[in-house]
Amino acid sequence: MKDERTMAITNTETNDDSAVNAVHRHVDSAGASLHSTIDKVADPARNAVDRMSSAAHESVDKLADAAGNTADRFADQTRRVAEAPQRALQSTKGWVQDKPLEAVGAALAIGFIIGRLTSR
């Protein structure tokens, strides 16, 4: 009788183990299926995010380049404006040194015109 009980317990344990193993296999299979489904859904989203991210980076790079070029042009124009009085003075000095009589005549003419305009 003792052997029959031992065999019954062993058979019950074996049946319980195979049931537990079957449940584990089904859970693992369901988990793998869910992981596969998640990957199928996430991959296109990842690709779309990567494309948008690349496009955004390219746009920022283009804007930065354009802003840099604009800043360079602005700096160049600012430099030219700042140097204009010096260039005009040097040009005038050169003209006066090359043609002193014409310079005196031009100065007299300009003084006469300014005097007439301000006397009214």
Number of C-alpha atoms within 10 A of each C-alpha: 6 7 8 9 10 11 12 12 12 12 12 12 12 12 12 12 12 12 12 12 12 12 12 12 12 12 12 12 12 12 12 12 12 12 12 12 11 11 13 11 11 12 11 11 12 12 11 12 12 12 12 12 12 12 12 12 12 12 12 12 12 12 12 12 12 12 12 12 12 12 12 12 12 12 12 12 12 12 11 12 11 11 11 12 11 11 12 11 11 12 12 13 14 12 13 14 11 11 11 13 11 12 16 12 11 12 12 12 12 12 12 11 11 11 11 10 9 7 6 5
